Structure formats: C-alpha cells, structure tokens
Amino acid sequence: MITVTVLYRNTDGLKFNMNYYLNTHIPLINKLLGSALKGVLVQQGISGVAPGSKPEFQVITQLKFESVESFQTAFGPHAPAVTADLQNFSGEQPLIQISDVRQG
C-alpha cells in the first residue's frame, strides 16, 4: 500500500476554498481515479505544537493506492484535468510525496 500525500503550506495570503475542495475536487478525484483509489483522508490544520501557533500546513490530503504503478496508471490520463481544477480552490501548487505505508 502507498499513499500520495498532497500538502498545502499555510503561507500568509494562501487562498484555499475548503468547501469547493471537499464537495467538488475530492469527488472529481474519486470519479477519475475509480477503483484504483483505495481511500482518501483530508486533514485541515488547526494548530502547530505550541498553543495558539499556526499549523505548518493548511491542508494535508492522503490518497491510498495498492502500488506506485496503480497510482501512475490511474492518475496519468487524468493529470491535466486534476491540475486544471487546482485554480478553483487554491492559488498555490501543493507539495506532493509518495510514501510506502508501514505499520509500527
């Protein structure tokens, strides 16, 4: 199992429309990636470790797939549609990391 983690930094002036993201973008991802997508977790930052501090990331999303290959096969044909939709909810490009899921 792998996760594709999509991170939106909590920078000053970041435009992020969470309503659009949850109600339009994530359903689009689900539809386009189909059965290759095994799960989605969206986290909205509320604080850093110190009380009252701002979180490092405003939004962290994890997309789960069986393998890197299944992600690439599912995402590749739809990359233009997914990236074109970014402008509808965020003014910045996210950081993206692919990770192997390990259990502790």
Protein Blocks (a to p, Z undefined) as FASTA:
>chain_A
ZZddddddddehiacdfklmmmmmmmmmmmmnmmmlnbdcddddfbdfbghiacfbfbdc
ddddfbfklmmmmmmmmmmmmmmmmmmmpcbdcdddddddddZZ
